[in-house]
Amino acid sequence: MTTPPNAPGQGQPSGTFGQGGQNPDGHGPGGSGSYGQANPGVSGQPGQNQPGPRSVHGSGFPQPGFPQPGPAQPAFQPGQPGQQGFNYYAAQPGQPQARLRQGPQFGYGPGGPATPPSYRSNPKNAANAKRRRLIALVVVALLILGIGGYLGVNWFTSRNDERDAQAAMTGLLTALQAGDASTALSYLDVDSSLTDGQPLLTNDAIAGNPDSFSFNPSFVVTHSGGVFSQQASVQINGTTRVVEWDASEVDGSWKIDGSEVLGRAGLETGQSVQINGIPVGPGPLDLSVLPGSYTVASGLALLSYAPGQADFDIFTGGQTTIEADLIVADGVQQQVIDQVRGILNGCVAEKVSPGTCNWVLGFTNGHAVDGTIVWALSPDDPASQLTVPSSGWSASDAFSQTFPVRYQTTASGEGQLTDGSRATFDSYVLTRTSYFSLDLSGEAPVVKLVS
């Protein structure tokens, strides 16, 4: 803005700065802020008392940090001749007119704009900003919906999977309780090597389950990955145990891990038994069995398993070896005694040193091989004192054992020795031990004199 020149026809104004005039701050004459009153020593004569920079509020110079004043007003009032004023904003004689750079107008001084400038955004930019905000809201909403949907789908899927896994567990236990082996096997995920040709995976093998098997339908379920581990309380013949079986989805259906369900019963070499009336063997065999109650029978006429050891229960998977002791059947003891007695009495009937019983009469010059020897036994019936072994019968030994019989023989009479001489015996007593073998694998015991 250019400072306006002095009005024509008014000449050079005179007088003290600020007296009777408008000061640069716009205060009226005699106002509390006039420079004439605040600084009476400042004269308007050229070259005298030129004002320096003012530091008091209300000076005519720009102050740092404050808004700039509007266009300056004349520092004198027209029509007052004889006064020479000094206008700081008017051009001085012989000096070019100065241009003052104006800052932004805020309406604080005269001549400024009535209101602060309006910084309005570009309508196109405003529309873009609104569109960006809308897009951001849509993206956030989609993310929330996506995450919520994902979590929701996973929750419902997990709940459905858990329900299906429990249904498979319930179906398996229900089939076992009903003695339905084929249905129970349909719920298992198991290798065919554990099921093919297995004689005990039949309805007949678990036919007793309806009277001995029960379970609690409330399960304890834990979930890891795609596997649901389920604990169930199972009772067989009054004994309760907790089983834990894993369920997983196989080809769209939920199955129970068969290796955790099927038990394994081993038969040793040569062993043939009956389990729940089903003949199995001879071993070695590794039999698969479903959970249930089982009774093992030897399948032999003369040997049977002890009643307390013949029954076993399968609750869950694992190896079971049929190690029950075989006991001799009733009546076998007497049959063995009769056979031993017959063998010994046959030796007594011979008149020489019988080869069957190996009753040798030895001397330094030989032993008797012929003669008229009369034999007697002490006690009279040694066989009556023998006891048939009650344990140690196994298929690996072909259900045979050897046992001793101890007794004394008394020889009287005359006999010929091996060197041709003859000898006379008068109640010659010798202590003997005879060994007999006993085979109980057949329908009747077989006894043989070994030595």
C-alpha positions in Angstrom: 0.0 0.0 0.0 1.3 3.5 -0.9 1.1 6.3 1.7 -1.2 9.1 0.3 0.5 12.5 -0.3 -0.4 15.6 1.6 -3.7 17.1 0.5 -3.2 20.0 -2.0 -3.6 23.5 -0.8 -3.0 22.7 2.8 0.8 23.5 2.9 3.2 21.9 5.4 1.5 21.1 8.5 3.1 22.2 11.8 2.7 21.5 15.4 3.7 18.9 17.9 3.1 15.3 16.9 -0.1 14.0 18.2 -1.5 17.4 19.5 -4.9 18.0 18.1 -4.4 15.1 15.6 -5.2 11.5 15.1 -2.4 9.2 16.3 -1.5 6.2 14.4 -3.4 4.0 16.8 -6.6 5.7 15.9 -7.2 7.4 19.3 -9.0 10.8 19.3 -7.6 14.1 20.5 -6.9 14.1 24.2 -7.3 10.3 24.4 -5.4 8.5 27.0 -3.2 7.0 24.4 -2.1 10.2 22.5 1.6 10.5 21.9 1.5 14.3 22.6 0.6 13.6 26.2 2.8 10.6 26.7 5.9 12.2 25.1 5.6 16.0 25.2 9.2 16.6 24.2 8.9 15.2 20.8 8.7 18.0 18.3 7.5 18.0 14.8 10.3 20.2 13.4 12.4 18.6 10.9 15.8 17.4 12.1 14.9 17.8 15.8 14.0 15.2 18.3 13.3 12.6 15.6 11.5 9.8 17.2 13.4 6.5 17.5 11.8 3.1 17.8 9.1 3.0 20.4 8.8 0.1 22.8 5.7 1.2 24.6 2.3 0.0 23.7 0.6 2.3 21.3 3.7 3.4 19.3 3.4 3.8 15.7 5.9 1.1 14.8 5.3 -2.5 14.1 5.8 -4.8 17.1 7.0 -8.3 16.7 4.2 -10.8 17.0 1.3 -8.3 16.8 -0.9 -7.7 13.8 0.1 -4.8 11.5 -2.0 -1.6 11.5 -4.2 -0.7 8.6 -3.7 2.4 6.3 -2.3 5.4 8.3 -4.4 8.4 8.9 -3.0 12.0 8.7 -1.3 13.1 11.9 -2.9 16.6 11.8 -6.3 18.2 11.4 -6.9 20.4 8.3 -7.7 24.0 8.9 -5.1 24.6 11.6 -2.7 27.0 10.0 0.6 27.9 11.6 1.1 24.4 12.9 3.8 22.3 11.3 3.2 18.6 11.9 5.2 15.6 11.0 3.5 12.7 9.4 5.5 9.5 9.7 3.5 7.9 7.0 3.7 10.7 4.5 6.4 11.0 1.9 9.1 13.4 3.0 10.3 16.2 0.6 13.0 14.9 -1.7 12.4 11.2 -0.9 10.7 8.7 -3.1 7.4 7.4 -1.9 7.8 4.1 0.0 5.7 1.1 -0.5 4.9 -0.7 2.7 4.3 -4.5 2.5 1.0 -5.3 4.2 0.5 -8.5 6.1 -2.8 -10.2 6.2 -5.7 -8.1 7.4 -7.7 -9.3 10.4 -9.9 -6.3 10.9 -8.1 -4.8 13.8 -7.2 -1.4 12.3 -9.2 1.0 10.2 -9.5 0.1 6.5 -9.0 -3.6 7.2 -11.5 -6.3 6.1 -14.6 -6.5 8.2 -14.1 -10.3 8.9 -11.2 -12.7 8.9 -10.5 -14.3 5.5 -12.4 -17.6 4.9 -10.2 -20.6 4.0 -12.8 -22.8 2.3 -11.7 -26.2 1.0 -12.0 -27.2 -2.6 -15.4 -28.9 -3.0 -13.7 -31.6 -5.0 -11.3 -32.3 -2.2 -14.1 -32.4 0.3 -15.9 -34.9 -1.8 -12.8 -37.1 -2.0 -12.2 -36.9 1.7 -15.8 -37.9 2.3 -15.5 -40.8 -0.1 -12.3 -41.9 1.6 -13.9 -41.9 5.0 -16.8 -43.9 3.6 -14.5 -46.5 2.1 -12.6 -46.8 5.4 -15.8 -47.4 7.3 -16.8 -50.0 4.7 -13.5 -51.8 5.0 -13.6 -51.8 8.8 -17.2 -53.1 8.7 -16.2 -55.8 6.3 -13.2 -56.8 8.5 -15.5 -56.9 11.5 -18.0 -59.0 9.6 -15.3 -61.2 8.2 -13.6 -61.9 11.5 -16.9 -62.3 13.2 -18.1 -64.6 10.5 -14.9 -66.6 10.6 -15.1 -67.0 14.4 -18.7 -67.8 14.1 -18.3 -70.5 11.4 -15.4 -72.0 13.4 -17.4 -72.1 16.6 -20.4 -73.7 14.9 -18.1 -76.1 13.0 -16.3 -77.0 16.2 -19.5 -77.6 18.0 -20.8 -79.8 15.2 -17.6 -81.7 15.1 -17.7 -82.3 18.8 -21.3 -83.4 18.6 -20.4 -85.9 15.8 -17.4 -87.2 17.7 -19.5 -87.9 20.8 -22.2 -89.5 18.6 -19.5 -91.9 17.3 -18.4 -92.6 20.9 -21.9 -93.3 22.0 -22.6 -95.5 19.0 -19.6 -97.6 19.7 -20.3 -98.1 23.4 -23.9 -98.8 22.7 -23.0 -101.5 20.2 -20.6 -103.1 22.6 -23.2 -103.1 25.3 -25.6 -104.8 23.0 -23.1 -107.4 21.9 -23.2 -106.2 18.3 -19.6 -106.7 17.1 -20.2 -105.8 13.5 -21.8 -102.4 14.4 -19.0 -101.7 16.9 -16.4 -102.4 14.3 -18.1 -99.9 11.9 -17.2 -97.1 14.3 -13.5 -97.9 14.3 -10.7 -96.5 12.2 -8.4 -99.5 12.3 -5.9 -101.2 10.1 -7.2 -104.3 8.3 -4.3 -106.4 9.7 -6.0 -106.1 13.1 -9.4 -107.3 11.9 -8.9 -109.7 9.0 -9.3 -113.4 9.9 -9.7 -112.6 13.6 -12.0 -115.2 15.2 -13.0 -113.2 18.3 -14.4 -110.1 16.5 -17.8 -111.7 16.3 -21.2 -111.4 18.0 -20.6 -114.8 19.6 -17.4 -113.5 21.3 -19.2 -110.7 23.1 -22.5 -112.4 23.5 -22.2 -112.0 27.3 -21.8 -108.2 27.1 -25.5 -107.3 27.6 -25.3 -108.8 31.1 -21.9 -107.5 32.0 -21.1 -104.3 30.1 -22.4 -100.8 30.8 -21.2 -97.2 30.4 -21.8 -93.6 31.5 -23.0 -91.6 28.5 -21.5 -88.3 29.8 -18.0 -87.9 28.4 -15.1 -85.6 29.2 -14.0 -84.2 25.9 -10.7 -82.3 25.0 -10.0 -80.9 21.6 -6.6 -80.6 19.9 -6.4 -80.0 16.2 -8.9 -82.2 14.4 -8.9 -84.8 17.2 -11.4 -85.1 20.1 -10.1 -87.1 23.0 -13.1 -88.5 24.9 -13.0 -90.1 28.4 -15.8 -92.5 29.3 -16.6 -94.4 32.5 -17.1 -98.1 31.6 -18.1 -100.9 33.9 -17.6 -104.6 33.2 -18.6 -107.3 35.7 -18.9 -104.6 38.4 -15.5 -103.2 37.9 -15.4 -99.5 36.7 -12.6 -98.0 34.7 -12.1 -94.8 32.7 -11.2 -95.3 29.0 -9.9 -92.6 26.8 -10.3 -92.9 23.0 -9.6 -90.4 20.2 -12.1 -89.5 17.6 -11.3 -88.0 14.2 -13.0 -87.4 10.9 -12.2 -90.1 8.3 -13.6 -89.7 4.7 -16.5 -87.6 6.0 -17.4 -89.8 9.0 -16.3 -89.6 12.6 -14.4 -92.7 13.7 -12.8 -93.9 16.9 -9.1 -94.9 16.8 -9.3 -98.7 16.7 -5.8 -99.3 18.0 -7.0 -97.7 21.3 -10.1 -99.8 21.5 -9.0 -103.3 20.4 -7.2 -105.5 23.0 -4.6 -108.1 22.0 -4.5 -111.6 23.5 -1.5 -113.7 22.8 -1.3 -117.5 22.6 2.1 -119.2 23.1 3.5 -121.8 20.8 1.3 -124.9 20.5 -1.4 -123.4 22.7 -4.9 -124.1 21.7 -7.7 -122.7 23.8 -11.4 -121.8 23.7 -12.3 -118.2 24.5 -16.0 -117.7 25.2 -16.6 -121.1 23.6 -14.7 -120.2 20.3 -11.7 -122.5 19.5 -8.5 -120.6 18.7 -5.0 -121.8 18.1 -2.6 -123.4 18.1 -0.3 -120.6 18.8 1.7 -118.5 18.4 -1.2 -116.2 17.8 -2.0 -112.5 18.4 -5.8 -112.2 18.8 -7.8 -109.0 18.5 -10.6 -108.7 21.1 -13.3 -106.1 21.6 -14.0 -104.6 25.0 -16.0 -107.1 27.0 -15.9 -110.1 29.4 -14.1 -113.3 28.4 -13.6 -116.8 29.8 -10.7 -118.9 28.5 -10.9 -122.7 28.5 -8.0 -125.0 27.7 -9.9 -127.2 25.3 -8.3 -130.2 26.9 -10.0 -133.1 28.6 -7.5 -133.5 31.4 -6.3 -129.9 32.0 -8.3 -126.8 32.7 -7.6 -123.2 33.8 -8.0 -122.3 37.4 -11.4 -120.7 37.8 -10.0 -117.4 39.3 -7.7 -117.1 36.3 -9.9 -118.2 33.5 -11.9 -115.0 33.3 -10.4 -111.7 32.0 -12.0 -108.4 31.0 -10.9 -106.1 28.2 -11.6 -102.5 28.8 -9.4 -100.9 26.2 -6.6 -101.5 23.8 -3.4 -103.1 25.0 -1.6 -106.4 25.1 -3.0 -109.3 27.2 -1.3 -112.6 27.5 -3.3 -115.6 28.6 -1.0 -116.8 31.4 -3.5 -118.6 33.6 -2.2 -121.8 35.1 -3.6 -125.1 33.9 -4.7 -127.5 36.6 -5.1 -131.2 36.4 -8.7 -132.3 36.0 -10.4 -134.4 38.6 -9.8 -138.1 38.3 -6.4 -137.8 36.6 -4.5 -138.4 39.9 -6.1 -141.9 40.4 -5.6 -142.9 36.8 -1.9 -142.1 37.1 -1.5 -144.0 40.3 -3.1 -147.0 38.8 -0.8 -147.0 35.8 2.4 -146.6 38.0 1.3 -149.4 40.3 0.7 -151.7 37.3 4.3 -150.9 36.0 5.9 -151.6 39.3 3.9 -154.8 40.0 4.9 -156.0 36.6 8.6 -155.8 37.6 7.9 -157.6 40.9 6.4 -160.5 39.0 9.7 -161.2 37.1 12.1 -163.6 38.6 15.3 -161.9 37.4 16.6 -158.3 37.3 13.8 -156.8 35.2 14.9 -154.5 32.4 11.7 -152.7 32.5 12.2 -151.4 36.0 16.0 -151.4 35.7 16.3 -153.2 39.1 19.9 -154.1 38.9 21.5 -156.5 41.5 25.2 -155.6 41.1 28.3 -157.1 42.6 32.1 -156.7 42.0 32.1 -159.7 39.7 28.9 -158.8 37.9 25.2 -158.6 38.3 22.4 -161.1 38.4 20.9 -161.8 35.1 19.0 -164.9 35.8 17.8 -167.0 38.7 14.9 -167.5 41.1 14.8 -164.1 42.7 11.8 -163.1 44.6 11.0 -159.3 44.8 9.2 -157.3 47.3 8.4 -153.6 47.5 8.6 -151.4 50.5 6.2 -149.8 51.0 4.0 -152.4 49.5 2.3 -149.9 47.1 4.7 -147.0 46.3 2.4 -145.7 43.6 -0.2 -144.8 46.1 2.1 -142.1 47.6 2.8 -140.3 44.3 1.3 -136.8 43.5 0.7 -135.7 40.0 2.3 -132.2 39.4 -0.3 -129.5 39.7 1.4 -126.8 37.8 3.9 -126.4 35.0 1.6 -127.7 32.3 2.1 -125.8 29.0 1.6 -126.2 25.4 5.3 -125.7 24.8 6.0 -129.0 26.6 3.1 -130.7 24.8 1.4 -130.9 28.2 3.8 -133.5 29.4 5.9 -133.8 32.5 8.3 -136.2 34.1 8.0 -137.1 37.8 9.9 -139.5 40.2 8.7 -142.3 42.5 10.9 -143.4 45.4 10.7 -146.8 47.0 12.7 -149.9 48.2 13.1 -153.3 46.7 13.9 -156.5 48.6 15.5 -159.4 46.7 15.6 -163.0 48.0 16.7 -166.2 46.3 19.4 -167.3 43.9 20.7 -165.8 40.7 23.3 -166.1 38.1 25.8 -163.4 37.6 27.2 -162.1 34.4 30.5 -163.9 34.9 28.7 -167.2 35.1 28.9 -167.6 38.8 25.9 -167.9 41.0 24.9 -165.9 44.1 22.4 -166.3 46.9 20.3 -163.3 48.1 18.8 -163.1 51.5 16.4 -160.1 51.8 18.8 -157.9 49.9 17.5 -154.4 50.1 18.1 -151.5 47.7 16.6 -148.0 47.6 15.3 -147.1 44.2 14.1 -144.0 42.3 12.1 -144.5 39.2 11.2 -141.7 36.8 7.9 -141.7 34.9 6.6 -139.4 32.1 3.0 -138.3 32.1 1.3 -136.9 29.0 -2.1 -135.2 29.6 -2.7 -133.8 26.1 -5.2 -136.5 25.1 -8.4 -137.9 26.4 -6.6 -140.1 29.0 -3.3 -139.9 30.8 -0.4 -141.8 29.4 2.3 -142.9 31.9 5.7 -144.4 30.8 8.7 -145.6 32.9 11.6 -143.6 31.8 14.3 -144.9 34.1 
